[in-house]
Amino acid sequence: MIKVDKIAGIDEVGRGCLAGPVFAAVVILKNNINTKNIRDSKKIAFEERISLSKYIKKNSIYAIGTASVDEINKLNILNASLLSMSRALNKLKSKPSMVYIDGLFAPKNIKLKYKTIVKGDEKITSIAAASILAKSARDLFMIKLAKKFPKYMWNKNFGYGTEEHLYGLKKYGVTIHHRKKFKPVHNILLRKTRETL
């Protein structure tokens, strides 16, 4: 039987996007895993990230949680991010003795011992692993969503406010997957409202 270190790392991705849910992952790495290439997901190219995600899943105990666009609109992005973390933790089959959380804030009502770490994905391997799983899962979700909404180029920008995404927003309008309280989206909705007055 493979020994498992009961320290978990948790991270979320998608906070700065204009469209799509926010994803979080929690990871307990197995002791025999090769951590050489595990680092902050933002510093890894897409193909390598997907490959690393598969490797991490095979060599860890993990869970993924999400918060929807509706929840982001209702709760705000910080609280929705914490909700996605809480859902990931609740789905985790093995409870860790310690949880390292990326950022300043922890989910509400967490009953586990934890520590928040600013830029944790650059300092703690299990947080970096969590960031890879969360980002890979979210990227694949947005690529799938892009097939139904090709005009926004989510298969390339994953919902972030790139030039091509903003062009799509201005030309084709706001979808149900856009975060209506985020400034670029809100401004377009405001302009449309004024035009109909």
C-alpha positions as CSV (number, residue, x, y, z in Angstrom):
1,M,0.0,0.0,0.0
2,I,1.3,3.4,-0.9
3,K,1.8,5.8,2.0
4,V,0.0,9.1,1.7
5,D,1.1,12.4,3.3
6,K,-2.0,13.8,5.0
7,I,-1.1,17.4,4.1
8,A,-3.4,18.9,1.5
9,G,-3.0,21.9,-0.8
10,I,-6.0,23.9,-2.2
11,D,-6.2,26.5,-4.9
12,E,-8.8,28.1,-7.1
13,V,-8.7,29.4,-10.7
14,G,-10.8,31.7,-12.8
15,R,-11.3,34.6,-10.4
16,G,-10.2,37.2,-13.0
17,C,-12.3,35.7,-15.9
18,L,-15.3,37.5,-17.4
19,A,-17.1,34.2,-18.2
20,G,-17.5,30.8,-16.8
21,P,-17.5,29.3,-13.3
22,V,-14.7,29.4,-10.8
23,F,-12.9,26.0,-10.1
24,A,-11.0,24.8,-7.0
25,A,-9.0,21.7,-6.4
26,V,-7.7,20.1,-3.2
27,V,-4.8,17.6,-3.4
28,I,-3.1,15.2,-1.1
29,L,0.0,14.0,-2.9
30,K,1.2,10.4,-2.5
31,N,4.7,10.1,-1.0
32,N,6.2,8.4,-4.1
33,I,5.1,11.2,-6.6
34,N,7.8,12.9,-8.7
35,T,7.3,16.6,-7.9
36,K,10.0,17.9,-10.2
37,N,7.7,19.5,-12.8
38,I,4.9,20.5,-10.4
39,R,4.8,24.3,-10.2
40,D,2.4,27.2,-10.4
41,S,-0.1,26.4,-13.2
42,K,0.1,29.9,-14.7
43,K,3.8,29.2,-15.6
44,I,3.0,25.9,-17.5
45,A,1.9,25.7,-21.1
46,F,-1.5,24.1,-21.8
47,E,-0.4,20.7,-23.2
48,E,2.1,20.2,-20.3
49,R,-0.5,21.3,-17.8
50,I,-3.0,18.7,-19.1
51,S,-0.4,16.0,-19.0
52,L,0.7,16.9,-15.5
53,S,-2.9,17.0,-14.4
54,K,-3.3,13.3,-15.4
55,Y,-0.1,12.4,-13.6
56,I,-1.1,14.2,-10.4
57,K,-4.6,12.5,-10.4
58,K,-2.9,9.1,-10.6
59,N,-0.6,9.9,-7.7
60,S,-2.8,11.7,-5.3
61,I,-6.1,11.9,-3.5
62,Y,-8.0,14.9,-4.9
63,A,-11.3,16.6,-5.4
64,I,-12.6,19.4,-7.5
65,G,-15.3,21.9,-6.6
66,T,-17.0,24.7,-8.6
67,A,-19.1,27.8,-8.1
68,S,-21.4,28.8,-10.9
69,V,-21.7,32.1,-12.7
70,D,-25.1,32.7,-10.9
71,E,-23.3,32.2,-7.6
72,I,-20.5,34.5,-8.6
73,N,-23.1,37.2,-9.5
74,K,-25.0,36.7,-6.2
75,L,-22.1,36.2,-3.8
76,N,-19.2,38.1,-5.4
77,I,-16.1,36.5,-6.8
78,L,-14.2,36.1,-3.5
79,N,-17.1,34.4,-1.7
80,A,-17.8,32.2,-4.8
81,S,-14.1,31.2,-4.9
82,L,-14.2,30.2,-1.2
83,L,-17.4,28.3,-1.9
84,S,-15.7,26.3,-4.6
85,M,-12.9,25.5,-2.2
86,S,-15.3,24.4,0.5
87,R,-17.1,22.1,-2.1
88,A,-13.7,20.6,-3.1
89,L,-12.9,19.9,0.6
90,N,-16.3,18.3,1.3
91,K,-15.8,16.0,-1.7
92,L,-12.3,14.8,-0.6
93,K,-12.5,11.2,0.5
94,S,-9.6,11.3,2.9
95,K,-9.5,14.1,5.4
96,P,-6.1,15.7,5.8
97,S,-4.4,16.6,9.0
98,M,-3.4,20.0,7.6
99,V,-4.6,22.1,4.7
100,Y,-2.5,24.8,3.0
101,I,-4.7,27.3,1.2
102,D,-3.5,29.7,-1.5
103,G,-4.2,33.3,-0.7
104,L,-5.3,35.4,2.3
105,F,-8.7,33.8,3.0
106,A,-10.1,30.4,4.0
107,P,-13.5,28.9,3.3
108,K,-16.1,29.6,6.0
109,N,-16.8,26.9,8.6
110,I,-13.7,24.9,7.8
111,K,-13.3,22.3,10.5
112,L,-9.8,21.2,9.5
113,K,-6.5,22.6,10.7
114,Y,-5.3,25.1,8.0
115,K,-3.0,27.9,7.0
116,T,-3.5,30.5,4.3
117,I,-0.4,31.3,2.3
118,V,-0.1,34.2,-0.1
119,K,1.4,33.0,-3.4
120,G,1.2,29.5,-2.1
121,D,1.2,28.1,-5.6
122,E,4.8,29.3,-5.8
123,K,5.9,27.9,-2.4
124,I,3.9,24.7,-1.6
125,T,4.0,21.8,-3.9
126,S,0.5,20.5,-3.0
127,I,-1.0,23.9,-3.7
128,A,0.8,24.0,-7.1
129,A,-0.6,20.6,-7.8
130,A,-4.1,21.8,-6.9
131,S,-3.7,24.8,-9.2
132,I,-2.7,22.5,-12.1
133,L,-5.8,20.3,-11.5
134,A,-8.2,23.3,-11.1
135,K,-6.8,25.1,-14.1
136,S,-6.8,22.0,-16.4
137,A,-10.4,21.2,-15.4
138,R,-11.6,24.7,-15.9
139,D,-9.7,25.1,-19.3
140,L,-11.3,21.9,-20.6
141,F,-14.7,23.0,-19.4
142,M,-14.4,26.4,-21.3
143,I,-13.1,24.6,-24.4
144,K,-16.3,22.5,-24.4
145,L,-18.4,25.6,-23.7
146,A,-16.7,27.3,-26.7
147,K,-18.3,24.8,-29.1
148,K,-21.7,26.3,-28.2
149,F,-20.4,29.9,-28.1
150,P,-17.6,30.1,-30.7
151,K,-17.8,33.9,-31.2
152,Y,-16.0,34.6,-27.9
153,M,-12.9,32.3,-28.5
154,W,-13.2,30.7,-25.0
155,N,-11.2,27.7,-26.4
156,K,-8.2,30.1,-26.5
157,N,-8.8,32.7,-23.8
158,F,-10.8,30.4,-21.3
159,G,-13.0,33.4,-20.4
160,Y,-10.4,35.9,-19.6
161,G,-10.8,39.5,-20.9
162,T,-8.5,39.2,-23.9
163,E,-8.9,41.5,-27.0
164,E,-10.7,38.8,-28.9
165,H,-13.1,38.1,-26.0
166,L,-13.9,41.8,-25.6
167,Y,-14.5,42.1,-29.3
168,G,-17.0,39.2,-29.1
169,L,-18.7,40.8,-26.2
170,K,-19.1,44.2,-27.9
171,K,-20.3,42.7,-31.2
172,Y,-22.5,39.8,-30.1
173,G,-23.5,40.8,-26.6
174,V,-23.6,39.1,-23.2
175,T,-24.4,35.4,-22.7
176,I,-25.8,33.5,-19.7
177,H,-22.2,32.4,-19.0
178,H,-20.9,36.0,-18.5
179,R,-20.3,37.5,-15.1
180,K,-22.7,40.4,-15.2
181,K,-21.2,42.4,-12.3
182,F,-17.6,42.4,-13.8
183,K,-16.9,45.8,-15.2
184,P,-16.4,45.1,-18.9
185,V,-19.6,43.0,-19.0
186,H,-21.5,45.4,-16.8
187,N,-20.6,48.3,-19.0
188,I,-21.9,46.6,-22.1
189,L,-25.2,45.8,-20.3
190,L,-25.4,49.4,-19.2
191,R,-24.8,50.6,-22.7
192,K,-27.5,48.3,-24.1
193,T,-30.0,49.6,-21.4
194,R,-29.3,53.2,-22.3
195,E,-29.8,52.4,-26.0
196,T,-33.3,51.0,-25.4
197,L,-34.4,54.0,-23.3
